[in-house]
Amino acid sequence: MKVLVIDVGGTHVKLLATGRKTRVELSSGPTLTAAKMVRDVKKATAGWNYSAVSIGYPGPVIHNKLVAEPHNLARGWVGFDFRRAFGRPVRIINDAAMQALGSYEGRRMLFLGLGTGLGSAMIVDGILEPMELAHLPYKNGRTYEDYVGIRGLKRLGKKKWRRHVADVVKQLKAALEADYVVLGGGNAKLLKKLPPGARMGDNNNAFRGGFRLWKSRVR
């Protein structure tokens, strides 16, 4: 099966398909609707050969359906018929979960995406479970995202932010009995050293996850 993977972000939409070596980036932003995204993608991939589509979406997804509009894009995503628009089978997943799927190397893995917010997903023995840990209470009436997302970074400064990242990784790894933690997202590169039991992810793993999305299990 040849798959087109679409990684939708707040500033760029990134594309890669089976058999192609170089990804394509399109502009994103607050004016991007689902319909415009599809038009832009189809134009950019004219002549590409693919029979299925994977989409990493910056928001919650349940049973292949978007359940909330994205924070950093235009409205018009929830309820959009992507299968009809592309004319091919489409599987949609939260963007953090897609990167987690591409980062998995067996056993029990917790993925935490350190970006604008806090993306999270867990994979246990090849079974993916997208999670919404960001808004759980952490301390002082604030959430995990308030401390390790971009708001926390700006409020606390890098030094204190790094300490809270280490603490959050320790707490969640223990609570979820993860064998290891993968740290992804744009702000992971700001860490001077990795917390015990954690390794650095790679944003390109989102494409690997998009290809793996068409497998029932990942090992």
C-alpha positions in Angstrom: 0.0 0.0 0.0 1.3 3.5 -0.9 0.4 6.1 1.7 0.4 9.9 1.6 1.1 11.2 5.1 -0.1 14.7 6.0 1.3 16.3 9.3 -0.9 19.4 10.0 0.8 22.0 12.2 0.1 25.5 13.2 2.7 27.0 10.9 3.3 24.3 8.3 1.6 21.3 6.7 4.2 18.7 5.9 3.8 15.9 3.3 5.6 12.7 2.4 4.4 9.6 0.5 5.6 6.0 0.2 8.6 5.8 -2.0 9.5 9.5 -1.9 12.6 10.7 -0.1 12.0 14.5 0.3 9.1 15.9 2.2 7.1 18.9 1.0 6.1 21.8 3.3 3.1 24.1 2.8 2.1 27.2 4.7 -0.4 26.8 7.5 -1.8 29.3 10.0 -5.1 30.9 11.2 -6.7 31.1 7.8 -6.2 27.4 6.9 -9.5 25.5 6.7 -9.8 21.8 6.0 -11.0 22.5 2.4 -8.1 24.8 1.7 -5.6 22.2 3.2 -7.0 19.5 0.8 -6.8 21.8 -2.2 -3.2 22.8 -1.3 -2.2 19.2 -0.7 -3.7 17.9 -4.0 -2.0 20.7 -5.9 1.4 20.0 -4.3 1.1 16.2 -4.8 -0.2 16.2 -8.4 1.3 13.2 -10.1 2.1 11.4 -6.8 1.0 7.8 -6.6 -0.8 6.8 -3.4 -3.8 4.7 -2.5 -4.5 5.9 1.1 -4.0 9.0 3.3 -2.9 9.4 6.9 -3.5 12.8 8.6 -1.9 14.0 11.8 -4.3 16.5 13.3 -3.5 19.1 16.0 -6.5 18.3 18.2 -8.5 15.4 19.7 -9.6 12.6 17.4 -11.9 9.7 18.4 -12.7 6.8 16.1 -11.2 8.6 13.0 -13.4 11.7 13.6 -12.3 15.1 14.7 -14.0 16.2 17.9 -12.8 19.8 18.3 -11.7 22.6 16.0 -7.9 23.3 16.1 -6.7 26.2 18.2 -4.2 27.7 15.7 -6.1 27.1 12.4 -9.4 28.3 10.9 -12.7 26.6 11.7 -14.3 24.1 9.4 -12.4 21.0 10.3 -14.9 19.0 12.4 -17.3 17.1 10.2 -15.3 17.6 7.0 -15.4 14.6 4.7 -11.7 13.9 4.0 -12.4 10.6 2.3 -14.6 12.2 -0.2 -12.3 15.1 -0.7 -9.2 12.9 -1.4 -11.2 10.1 -3.1 -9.2 7.6 -1.1 -9.4 5.9 2.3 -8.3 8.2 5.1 -7.1 7.6 8.6 -6.9 10.5 11.0 -5.0 10.6 14.3 -3.9 13.2 16.8 -0.5 14.6 15.6 1.3 13.7 18.9 -0.1 10.1 18.6 1.2 9.9 15.0 4.7 10.9 16.1 4.5 8.5 19.0 3.6 5.7 16.6 6.7 6.4 14.6 8.9 6.6 17.7 7.9 3.2 19.2 10.5 0.5 19.8 8.5 -2.0 21.7 7.3 -2.7 25.3 5.5 0.2 27.1 6.3 3.6 25.7 5.0 7.0 26.9 5.3 9.9 24.3 5.3 13.5 25.5 5.3 16.3 22.9 6.8 19.5 24.3 5.4 22.2 22.0 2.8 24.9 22.3 0.9 22.6 24.6 1.7 19.0 25.9 0.9 16.2 23.5 0.7 12.7 24.9 0.2 9.1 23.8 1.1 5.7 25.1 1.8 2.5 23.2 1.7 -0.9 25.1 2.8 -4.0 23.3 2.0 -2.4 19.9 -1.4 -1.0 20.8 -1.7 2.8 20.5 -3.7 4.8 23.0 -3.9 8.6 22.4 -4.1 10.5 25.7 -5.1 13.9 26.9 -2.8 14.4 29.9 -2.1 18.1 29.3 -5.0 19.5 31.2 -4.8 17.3 34.3 -3.9 19.2 37.5 -0.2 19.4 38.3 0.5 22.0 41.0 -0.6 25.4 42.4 -3.9 25.1 40.6 -2.2 24.8 37.2 -2.1 21.9 34.7 0.8 19.9 33.3 0.5 22.0 30.1 0.7 25.3 32.2 4.2 24.2 33.4 5.8 22.4 30.5 4.0 23.9 27.5 5.0 27.2 25.9 3.2 29.2 28.6 5.2 27.6 31.3 8.5 28.1 29.3 7.7 31.8 29.0 6.5 32.3 32.6 9.2 30.3 34.3 12.3 30.7 32.1 14.4 27.8 30.6 16.1 26.8 33.9 12.9 26.3 35.9 11.0 24.9 32.9 13.7 22.2 32.5 13.3 21.2 36.2 9.5 20.8 35.7 9.9 18.8 32.6 12.2 16.4 34.5 9.6 16.2 37.3 6.7 15.7 35.0 8.5 12.9 33.1 9.4 11.2 36.4 5.8 11.4 37.7 4.0 10.3 34.5 6.6 7.5 33.8 5.9 6.1 37.3 2.2 6.5 37.2 1.7 4.9 33.8 4.4 2.2 34.4 6.2 3.1 31.2 9.4 1.4 30.3 10.7 4.5 28.6 9.6 8.0 27.6 10.1 9.7 24.2 10.3 13.5 24.2 9.2 15.1 21.0 7.9 18.5 20.0 9.7 21.7 19.0 10.8 22.6 22.6 12.4 19.2 23.4 15.6 20.6 21.9 15.8 23.1 24.7 16.6 20.4 27.2 20.3 20.4 28.3 20.1 16.8 29.4 17.4 14.1 29.2 15.5 13.0 32.3 16.3 9.4 33.5 14.4 6.8 31.3 13.8 9.3 28.5 15.2 9.6 25.0 14.8 12.3 22.4 12.3 11.9 19.6 12.4 13.2 16.0 9.7 15.2 14.3 10.3 13.1 11.1 9.0 10.1 13.1 5.5 11.6 12.4 5.8 10.3 8.8 6.9 6.9 10.0 3.9 6.9 12.2 1.6 7.8 9.4 2.8 4.8 7.4 2.5 2.5 10.4 -1.1 3.8 11.0 -2.3 1.3 8.3 -1.0 -1.7 10.3 -3.1 -3.2 13.1 -0.2 -3.6 15.5 3.3 -2.2 15.7 6.2 -4.1 17.1 
